[in-house]
Amino acid sequence: MMQTAIHKPVAMTLLPETPSPVTSIKGPSSFAIPTPVQTLPPEPSRAVVIVYGPNQDTIVQVVADILGKPWTTEASLSTLGRGSSAVVTGVVAANLGHALEGCEKSSGILINTHCVDDGSFPDESLTDRCDYEFLYSLRSPFFRRDLTRFLSLILGQTRPHEDLKTKSRTNFISTTFPDVHAALPNLDILSVGSDAVELRVDLLVEPSPAGISKRVPSMRYVGQQLMLLRQHTELPIIFTTRCTKENGKFPMDDPGLFYRYLRRAIQWGVEYIDVELWLPEDIRRQLAEVKGNSIIMSAFHDFSGTWKWTSPEAPRIFAESAKYADIVKMIAMVNTVEANYELEYFRSTIKRAQGPYPLLSAVNMGQMGQLSRALNTVFSPITHPLLPMIAAPGQLTAAEINEALHIMGQLPKRDLYAIGSFRATPQSMFMEKCFNELSLPHTLTSIDRGPMNSIERVITQPSFGGASVHPPISSSTACIPAVSDAARAIGLVDTIVAAKSAAPKAQLVGENATWKGIRATLTRDYVPSAYRGRAAIILAGSESEASAAIFALRSLGVGAIYTVGFRASGPLADGLEPFTSIQSVKLVEQPFVIVSALPPEKSLLVQPLLRHYRTSGQTSPPATRGKVYLDLTRGERNGDPVGVAVRAGWTAYGIEDVNAWTTVETLRLLVGQNVPFDFVRMASGRVF
């Protein structure tokens, strides 16, 4: 049904100023660590236009809800850009041509949405007229999260590469299955130790009624396979169309074929696009011009066995690759161990001449080249025993790379600790599982919290390699010489990192991983900017119990934060408004998010608030209320706040989700390895 009125979210509040960064130095012997300043998520700079099929107008409401924006449906886009850019506008696909008449297309982002439940596929001419395309199935339980991820990337709300390029080393796993369905049962464990998942489009085999495999899988089949993969992993995806000359199956007689598939991958919102260097320069240039927020990886392979990293050809290939790429990938088949040393010299030469960017990912293939796979630190391709085939000769698993690094002295054994109020924490048991899966040489010991001087004795040992601390300790603890800006503002340290430094002994840095776990949970079903300027309510027994949540909400740019059960007095106190009476509750028309960090015996107290705002919010369209409830209560709850929230129409998350995301962040901080959220939830069961 066509809507003429604009449907708006309610209770918009003013946006506070970004908190000033604080120093991480403590004491004369401390050192500074690079802590990224928290920047607020950007608002969409252009109007979002959703093109939808017959009887699929609900997709417009869902997009608006995810973005936290008002929405409307129109027959014409002639006024696009002249009014509020905050409006999400829906247009029926059949009317798109008429709707675009007199419209300044650059003032909006056109997204063609198509439901595949009836077996249909978008008209190619319609896709070509739009900037992006989203394929979805309403039958999938992952529909909303997949859409949130898609919107977050194309609108620049999340930039996974910005995080990955700061890591000391990154890996990616290649799915060499002919059908992604075959990978799904083991995808969680396949992804452990990986920072991205490669979809080998050229290896996909599309079923045929006649039983004859197609030379190239159809765009329809590839789109469905990509949709399926993205729904089942939170890792970034690398879209690869490898040609026959470079150990793939895509024919080389039609370069335009590569352009069509790679261009469509950009429209589908894929994070990384693999573009082979042999493709004509105009194709590579055109892809770079329309890449949006996707990252281009230039790929060069030499299977001759005669390649020399010391030849003039090597720097020429790098320079040509770097023209239109964010990452340069160079891979060669070698027959001698010496070729690995020549590669490392080439790598160091490029780094001296070019600086850190563009990133260089370079490895040698074959058994003689396996050393280079361990030494490469940028997107090393890895395999897994559960894969049907390796993607290239000589590939190693993440565990084998870690074993090799340990033998070479590049991954020394460290003594890690789980410091808690009881002997063995669930988190520590899970972390031991991860160490075993990744063949990390470290030991993990669980110890009781004890008095503060007992912690000091542990962390000052020469072999100390880091610790997770639960419950957290004060960020002003004297034995921790430096803390991150986040830990300082929150006032609590839950992770102690033994950071590399110029000194012989590692320097200790206090970190807080919990706030990142909270933020990751809050942005699973909403883009970060959806929280911007919106009201929030936090219930807790003390400021320390709420501080990580306050910091996470501030990083999302929330508006007024109302508190129940505590008064804040620390660095996060500015802008907090306490609820002191029933009248205070009535002043807030509709909060966007409610967070409860109450102790278990008081967890029942949040339920009246959840019911109250359900009633007051019924006047607004359901898809624009955007209500989020986060339950941080640990232990057996009094009542069922999460159940009450769900029945009242809130998007609800429990402490289990936050703990899983926090574990992901803790492992990244302590050992620099990525363990996907889905694996954490699967392997840990309900222990969190």
N, C-alpha and C positions, 0 to 999 in steps of 0.2 A: 504494500500500500504506500502511495506517495505521501511524504510528510512535508508540510509547508513550514512548520515551526521548527526552530532550532532547539534541540534538547540539550540542556546544559547540566553539568555536574553542579552540585550545591556546595555551600560553605567554603568558598574560596577564601583563603587568608593571605595576608601579605607575606612576602618572602624576606626572611632576615638576611643580614649581611653574612657573607662567608666567614667562618671563624678564622682568626689569624693563626698562621702556623706557629708552633711553639718550638723551642729549642730541644734537642735531644741530648745535649751535653750535660753530664753530671760530674762535677769534680774535676780537678786539674789533670788527672791522668786519663780522662775520657777521650773519645774520638767521635767524630760525626759520621753517621751513616746516611746514605741517600734515601730519604723518605719522601715519596711523591706527595706533593701538596694536593689535598682533596679539592677537586674542582667540581662544581655542580653540573649535573647532566644537562646538555643543551636542549632547548626547546626546538621542536621541528621548525625549520626556517621557512618552509613552504606549506601550503595547504595540502592535505592528503585526500586524494580522490580515489575512491574504491569503485572499480568496475565489477559488477556482479551479474550473474545469470538469472534466469526466470525463477521466481520464488526463493531466491537466496539473499534477500535483503537483510536478513539477520546478521550477515557477516559485517555489514556496515556498523551495526551496534556493537558487535564484539570488538572490532578495531578501535572504535571510539572509547570503549571501556578500558582496553589495554593502554591506550594513550592518555586516558584521563581527560578527554576532550569532548566538547559538544558535537552533535552530529545532525545531519540533515540529508535528505535525498532530493535531487534536482533533475529537471529535464534539460537544463541548459547550464553551461559553465561560463557564460559570457561575463559574469561578474566576479569570476575567480580572481583572487588577489586584490580586489578593491575593498573587500571587507576584512573581517577578522581571519587571520591565517590559522587560527586555532580550530576552525571548523573542519570536521571530517565529513566529506561530501560523497554520497553514493550516487552512481549513475548506472542505469540498466545497460548491459552490454550492447543490446540491439539498438540503443539510442545514442551510442558514443559518438558516432559521426556527426549527428545533429547537435549534440551537446557541446562539441568542440568548436562549433562555428562561432567566430568572434571572440574566441578565448585565447588568452596569452598563456600558452602551454607551460612556459618556464616558471609561471607563478604557482604551479602545483606539481605534485608527484603523483603520477598515474600508476595505480597498481591494479592489474587485472587479476581477479580472484576467480578460481574455478573449482567447483566441487566435483570430485572424480567418482563419487559413489555410484553414479549411473553408468560408469564405464566410458564416459565421453572424455574428450580432450579439447583444450582451447583452440579456437580458430587462429591459425598462425598470423593472419593479417591483423587480427585484434591484438595479439601479443606484441607485434611490431609497433603498434601505435602507442603502447604503454611503456613506462620506464621499467617497471618490475612486474613479476607474475608470482602469484602464490597458489599452489595446488594444495588442496586439503580434502580430508575425509571427515565428515561429521560423526562417523562411527568410531573414530580413533579417540581413545582417552587422552591422547597427547596433543589433540588439535590446538587447544589454546596456548600451550607452552611452545609449540612449534611456531605458531603465529607470532607470539611475543618475541621469540628469538629472531625471526625473520624481520620484524619491524625494528627491533633494537639495532640490528646491523645496518639495514639500508638507511635508517635515519641518523646513524652515527651515535646512537645512544650507548652502544657497547663497541669496543674495538679490541677484540681478543689479541690481535697481533701486537698491540702496544704493551700488553703484559708479557707475551711470550718472548719478544725480542730483548727483554731485560733479563731473562733467565740465563744461567751459566751454560745450560745445554738443553736442547729440545729434540724430541723424537716424534716420528709419526708412523703409524701402522697402516699397511696397505691391505684393503679387503680384496682378496683375489678370488672371490666367489663369483660364479656366473649369475647368481641370484642373491640379493641381499638377505632374503628370507632365511637362507642357510646360515648366515652369520649371526642372526639375532640371539639364538640361545646362549652363545658364548661371547657376545659382544662386550659385556662388562669386563670379563677377565682378559679378553684380547686387548682391551684398551689400557690396562694397567701399565704405567710407565710411558704412555704415549701422550703427546700434547695435541695431536690432531689425527684424524682418520682420513685416509685417501680412498676415494671411490674410483676404482679403475674402470672407467666407462667402456674402454675398449675390450675388457674381459667379460662384460655382461653378455649373457646369451639369452636372447628373447625367444620364448616358446613359440612354436609355429604349429598350426593345425596339421600341416603336412609332414611335420617332423624334420623339416629342413631349416637349419639355423641361418639366420640372416647374417650377411656380411657385416653390417653395422646395426646395432640396436636402434629402434625407432626413437624419436624424440619423446613420444608418449611413454615408452617403456623406461627410458632413462629418467624422465621426470618422476614417474611413480617410484622407481628405485631410490632416487635421491630423497623424496618425501619420506619414504620408509626409514632410510638410514638416519635422517635428521631427527625423526621422532624418537629414535631409540638411543641417541647419544648426545650429551651436552658438549662434546668436543667439537672444535672447528673442523670443517670438511675441506679436503683438497680434491678438486675436480680435475681428473686427468684423462686425456684422450691420447694414449701413447701409440705412435705409428709403428708400422711393421719393421722399419729399419732400426728402430730403437727398442726392440724386444716387446713390441705391442702388437695390436691387431687392427688398428685403424689404417685403411689404405691411404697411400700418399699421392694418388693421382688427382685428388681434388682438395686443394688447400682450403677452398671455401667451405667444405664440410666441417673442418676443424673450427673455423670462425663461427659457423651457425651454432654448434654445440657449446663452444666456450662463451659466446655472447649470451646464449640462453642461460648458462650457469650463472653469469653475472646478474641477469634478470631474476633468477631464482634466489638470489641472496646468498650464494655460496661464499664462504670466507676466503678461500684460496683457489686461484685458477692457475693450473699448470699449462704454460704456453711454450711449445717446443721452438727452439731457436731456428730450425730449418725453415719455418714458415715464412712467407714473404714479409718484408718489412712493413708494407702498408697494412697487412692484417695485424701484425703485432702492435703497430701504432694505433690502429683503430680500437683495438681491445683496451689499450692503456687509456685512451681518451674517454671511454665509457665505463671504466671499471668501478666507478662509485666508491664504495667502502670495501670492496673486495681487494685482496692482495694478489699481485701477479708474481708467480714464480717462473722465471725463465729456465728452461730445461735443455741441457746439452748432454748427449751420450755418445761415446765412441767405443764401439765393440771390436775394433780392428786388432787390438792387442799391441799396436805400434805407437800409441799415443805417448807423448813426452811432455811432462809438466814443465820441463826446462826449455821447451821450444818457444819461439816467438809467437806461435799460434795460440798458446794458452792465454797470455794477457790480451791478445786480440779478441779471442772468444769471450773473455770476461767483459771487455769494453762494449762489444756489440750486444751482449746479453743485458748489460746494465742500462741500456738506452731506455727500455720500456718495462723494467722490472723492479720490484721491491726486494726480491730475493733472487740471487743468481745460483743456479744449481748446475754443477759440472761433474760428470761421472764418466769414468773410463775403465775399460778392461785392461788389467796389467798382468804381467807374468813374473815379476821380480819383487822381492821385498823392498829393494832400494827405491822403487817407484813411490812407496809410501813416504819416504823421507823427502823425495823431490816434491811431492804434493805439499808437505808441511812447509817447505821452504817457499813454494809458490803462495801458499795461504798467508804466510807472514809478510811476503813482499806486497801482496794485494792490500793487506791491512795497513801497511805503512804508507802506501801510495794513495789509497782511497779513503782511509779512515774506517769507521765501523759500518758505514752504509754505502751502497746496498750490502746486505748480508750475503756471505758466501757459504753455500753448502756444497762441499766437495768431498767425494769418496772414490775409492778404487773398487772395481768389481773383481770377482774371482777369489779363490782361497788366498792368494798372495796379497790381496788388497784388504783383507779383513782388519788389519791393524788400523787402517785409515778410518774405518767405520767407528772404531772406538775413540779415535782422536778428533773426529769431526764433532763440532758442538752445535751446529745449526741444522735443525730438521734432519737428523739422521734417519734414513729409512730403516725400519726394523720389521722383523717377522715374528711369528709365534707358532709353536708346535701344532696348534689347533687349526691353522690355516691350511687349505687344500694344496697350496703351492707357494713357493717363495716368489716375490715379484722380480728379483734380480739375483744373479749369481753372487754367492758369498754373503748374502744378508745374514745378520745376527739378530738374536732376540735381545730385548732390553736386559734380561738377566745375564746373557753372555757378554754384553758390552760392559756391564758393571763388574763382572768377574775379571775381565781383561783390564779394566781401569785399576782395579785393586791390585792385581799382579804387578802392574807397571808403576805402582806407587801414586797414581793419580786419584785414587779413592781410598784413602787410609781408613782403617778401622777406627770408629769412635764409640765412646761409651755414652749412650743416651739414657735419660731417666724419665720415668713417669712419676712425678711427685704428687701424692694425693693423701687423702685422709684415711685411706685403707690400703691394704697390701697390694692388691692387683686391680687396677681399674679396667672397665670394659674397653676404654680407648686404647690402653696399653696392649691388651691382648690382640686387638685388631691390628695395631701398628706392627706387632711381631709377625702377623700373617703377611702383611705387605712387605716387610723386610725379606721374608722367605721367598715370596713370589718374585721379587726383583733381584734376589741374590745379593742383597746389600750386606757388607761385612760387619755392620754395626751390631752392638749388643744393646738391649733395652732392659733396664732394671726398674722395677716398681719399688718405691720406698715410701714410708709413711711421712707425712708432712713434718711432724715434730716441731721443736722450737726453731726460730729463725737462724740461730747459729749452726744448726745441723744442716740446713740448706746451704749455708755459706761454705761449710766444709766440703760438700759435694761439688758445688760448681767451681770451686777454686782448685780442684784436682787437675793435674797436667793433662790427663786423658779425657777430661770432660768435653763432650761434643754437643750438648744441648739438652733441653728438658721441656716437657709439657707440665704445667702446674695447675692442679685442680683441687680445691678452689684456688683462684688466682691470688697473687700477693700484691702488695702495694708497689706502685711504680717508683716510689721514693725509697725503696729498700736499698740500704747502703752498699750491699755486696754486688749490686748490678750497676756497673759504671756508666752505662748509656741505655737510653730507651728511645723507641720510635716516637714520633709526634703523636700518633694515635694512642699509644699506651700512656703517654704523659697526660693527654687530655682526658682519657677515660679514667686514669688513676690506678689502673690494674694491669699486671703482667701475667699472662697465662702461658707464654712460650719464651724460653730463654735460648737465644741463638748464639752459637759460637761462630762469629763471623770472621772471615779471612781478613788479615791486615798485614801491613809491612813488618810488624813485629813477629818474632818467632812463635809467640803464643797467640792463639786466637783471642779476639776481643769479644766480650760478652755483651749482648744487646737484648734488652727486654722488649718483647713484642706483645701485641694483643691480636689474636686470631678470631676471637668470638664476634667482634663487630663485623668482620668480613663474612662470617657465617650467617649472621643476621641479615646483612645486606643482600647476600646471594639468595637467601630464602625469599625476601620481599620482592625480588625482581624476577621471579620465575614466571609469574602470570601478568605482570605489569612492566612496562618499560620504565627505566629510572625516572624520567621526567614526569611521569604520571603523578608522582608524589610532590612535585614542586609546588610550593605555596599552599599545600593542603594541611588541614588541621590533624593533629595526632593526640592521642591520650595514652599515657603510660601509668600503669598501676604497679607499685612495688613497695616492699617494706622498708627499703632504704635507698639512698642515692647510689651506692655502690652496686646494688642489684640491677639498677636501671641504666647505669652509665654507658655500657656498650651499646644498648639499644638507642639511647639518645644520640650517641656519636654516629651510628649507622643512619638514623633518620636525618641527621644534619647533613650527612654526605649526600643524601638524596634531595636536599633542599626543601624539606618540609616547612610549613609555615609555623603557626603557633603550636607549641607542645604543652598540653595540659597534664598536670601530675596529680595522682591520687595516692595517698599513703606515705608520702615523703616530701621533704623540702630540700631542694638542691642548694649547695653553697660553694661548689668547686668551680673549675674552669668551664663547665658545661651549663652553669646556672642561668646565664643570660638568655632571656627569651622564654624561660619556663614559667608557666602560670599555674599555681596550685588550685585545685577544686576544693573549696572550703565548705560548700553547702549544696543543697539541691538546686538552688538558684544558679549556682555556677554551672551545673550540668546543662541547665536550660539555655544558657548563653551560647552554647555550641550547637549550631543547627544540625550538622552532620560531619563527624570526623571521618577522614579517609582511612585511618588506621588506628587500631587499638592494640596495645602491647601489654600483656600481663606478665610481670616477673614476681608475682606474689608467692609467698611460701605455700607449700601444699595445703596446710590447714586453713588457709585463707583464700584458696583459689576460687571458692564459690562466690566471692564478692564481685567478680567481674561480670557475672551472668546478668544482673539487672541492667547494667550499661548496654550489653549486647542486645537485650530485648528492647530497651528504651529507644535506641537509635534505629532499630528495625522499624518500629512504629512510625517515628518521625520521618523516616526516609521513604515511606511508601508513596509520597506525592511525586517523586521523581521517577523517570523511566528506569526499570530495573537494570538495564545495561549500562547506565551512566552513574550509578551510585558509587561503584568502585570501592567497596568496603573490604578492608583486610584486617583479619584478627591473627595475632601472633602470640602463642602461649609459650612462655619461657619457664614455666613452673617445672621444677625438677621433683621427681618422686611421685608417690601416689596422691592424686588430686582429690580434693573434696568436691564432689560433683563432677560434671562433664562439660566444662566450658567450651571445648572444641566442638562437641556435638551440638550444644546450644547455638554456637556461632553459625555452624553450617545450616541448621534449621532456620535461622533468622536471615539467611541469605548472604552471610559473610564468606569471603574466601579465607579459609582457616588453615593455619600451619601449627604443628606441634613442636616441642623441644627436640624431637627426634630428627627432624629435618635440619634444624639449626646445628645440632651436634654433628651430624654427618658432614655438612658444609664446613664446620669448624675443623673437623678432622682433616678434610682435604687441604685446608689452608695451613694447618699445623705441619702436615707432612711436607708441603712445599717449603715452608720456612726451615724445618729441621734438616731435611735430606735433599731438598731440591728436586724431588720426584713428584710427578703428577699421578694421582690416583683418582679416577673419576668418581663423582658423587654417586652414580648408580651402582658402582661396585661397592662403595662404602655401605650403602643401604642394603645391598644384597648380602654381602659377606658378614656384616655385623648383626644382621637380623634385628632383633629388638633390644640389643644390649645397651643401646644409647638411651 
